[in-house]
Amino acid sequence: MLRALRTEHGVPVKALRSALAYAEKTLGIDRLLLRPELRADAGKVFLHRYGELIELTASGQLAMRRLLTEHLKRVEWDSSRFPVRLYPFLSAAASSEERPIVIDPRIAFGRPVVVRKGISTSVIVERVDAGESVDEIAADYDLGPSEIEQAVIYERAA
């Protein structure tokens, strides 16, 4: 979660510490990073509470809920409202239905994998870096070339 907040959403460590302190001291929320109400975007941390988004990095200012709706669709929650799967955005142009990569603690010890076959994105990138072609790798794993490219995009961004 910390990695995603820092790399995918651009939240600086200082802002994250400030948000955690504000949530704990002012709002009485323990373990903020495990809460399904936690949201992040564009370097800021939000809390969805009482139908509003509270910007924790700005000491509780309200924000617009629609800003993060697409991001929320990419997290799967279990019956006890605990996050169990994340489908990261690979680019700003990607559609919300496009989900080639998944992070799931039950698969590959939580390492990102290509959804359809469970192949680690880092393994794919190692092979690309070793000089193998996208078509060769795709044939070896029975994946499409676009899935290989998406794995590379994810690893390069992470």
C-alpha positions in Angstrom: 0.0 0.0 0.0 2.8 2.4 0.8 4.5 1.7 -2.5 1.3 2.3 -4.4 0.7 5.6 -2.6 4.2 6.8 -3.2 4.7 5.5 -6.8 1.3 5.3 -8.5 -0.3 8.3 -6.7 2.8 10.5 -6.1 2.2 10.9 -2.4 5.4 12.2 -0.7 6.4 10.4 2.5 6.1 13.6 4.5 2.5 14.1 3.3 1.7 10.5 4.1 3.0 10.8 7.6 1.0 14.0 8.1 -2.2 12.3 6.8 -1.6 9.3 9.1 -1.1 11.6 12.1 -4.2 13.7 11.3 -6.4 10.6 10.8 -5.2 9.1 14.1 -5.2 12.2 16.3 -8.1 14.2 15.0 -10.4 11.6 13.5 -9.5 8.7 15.8 -8.7 6.3 13.0 -6.2 3.6 13.7 -4.5 1.6 10.8 -5.5 4.1 8.1 -3.6 2.2 5.4 -5.9 -0.9 5.9 -9.2 1.1 5.7 -11.4 0.7 2.6 -12.2 4.4 3.0 -8.7 5.4 2.1 -8.2 7.0 -1.2 -5.2 8.7 -3.0 -4.7 10.6 -6.2 -2.3 13.3 -7.5 0.0 13.3 -4.5 -2.8 13.6 -2.0 -4.4 11.3 0.6 -8.2 11.3 1.1 -10.6 9.6 3.4 -14.2 8.8 2.2 -16.3 9.6 5.2 -20.0 10.4 5.6 -20.4 10.7 1.8 -17.6 13.2 1.5 -13.9 13.0 0.7 -11.7 14.5 3.3 -8.2 15.5 2.1 -6.0 14.3 4.9 -2.8 15.8 3.5 -4.5 19.2 3.8 -5.6 18.7 7.4 -9.2 17.7 6.7 -10.3 19.8 3.7 -13.2 18.3 1.8 -12.6 17.1 -1.8 -14.8 15.9 -4.6 -15.7 12.2 -4.6 -15.9 11.8 -8.3 -12.2 12.5 -8.6 -11.4 9.0 -7.5 -14.3 6.9 -8.6 -12.4 5.1 -11.4 -9.6 4.2 -9.0 -12.0 2.7 -6.5 -13.3 0.3 -9.2 -9.9 -1.2 -9.4 -9.8 -2.6 -5.9 -11.6 -5.8 -4.8 -12.7 -6.1 -1.2 -13.6 -9.3 0.7 -16.7 -9.8 2.8 -15.2 -8.1 5.8 -14.3 -5.0 3.7 -10.6 -5.8 3.6 -8.7 -5.0 0.3 -7.7 -8.3 -1.4 -6.9 -7.4 -5.0 -5.6 -4.4 -6.8 -5.6 -3.8 -10.6 -3.2 -0.9 -11.0 -3.7 1.7 -13.8 -0.9 1.4 -16.3 -1.4 4.8 -17.9 -3.7 7.7 -17.7 -5.1 6.8 -21.1 -6.1 3.2 -20.0 -9.8 2.5 -19.7 -11.3 1.4 -16.4 -12.2 -2.0 -17.9 -8.6 -2.7 -18.9 -7.1 -4.9 -16.1 -4.1 -6.9 -17.5 -2.1 -6.7 -14.2 -3.1 -7.7 -10.7 -1.6 -7.5 -7.3 -3.0 -10.2 -5.0 -1.3 -11.5 -1.8 -2.6 -15.0 -2.6 -0.8 -15.1 -6.0 3.0 -15.0 -6.3 3.3 -13.7 -2.7 1.7 -10.4 -3.8 4.0 -9.7 -6.7 2.3 -8.1 -9.7 1.3 -10.7 -12.3 -0.4 -10.9 -15.7 -4.0 -11.7 -14.8 -4.7 -14.3 -17.4 -1.8 -16.6 -16.7 -0.3 -15.5 -13.4 3.1 -14.8 -14.9 5.2 -12.3 -12.8 5.7 -9.0 -14.5 9.3 -8.9 -13.3 10.1 -12.2 -15.0 8.7 -10.9 -18.3 10.8 -7.7 -18.0 13.9 -9.7 -17.3 13.4 -11.6 -20.5 12.8 -8.4 -22.5 16.0 -6.9 -20.9 17.9 -10.0 -21.9 17.1 -9.3 -25.6 14.2 -11.6 -26.3 11.4 -10.3 -28.5 7.9 -9.6 -27.3 6.5 -12.3 -29.7 8.9 -15.0 -28.4 7.9 -14.3 -24.8 4.2 -14.1 -25.7 4.4 -17.5 -27.4 6.3 -19.1 -24.5 3.6 -18.0 -22.0 0.6 -18.2 -24.3 0.0 -14.5 -23.8 -0.8 -11.7 -26.3 1.9 -9.2 -27.3 -0.2 -6.5 -25.6 -0.1 -8.3 -22.3 3.7 -8.5 -22.5 3.8 -4.8 -23.3 1.5 -4.0 -20.4 3.7 -6.0 -18.0 6.8 -4.0 -19.2 4.9 -0.7 -18.8 3.9 -1.6 -15.3 7.5 -2.6 -14.3 9.1 0.4 -15.8 6.7 2.7 -14.0 7.1 1.0 -10.7 
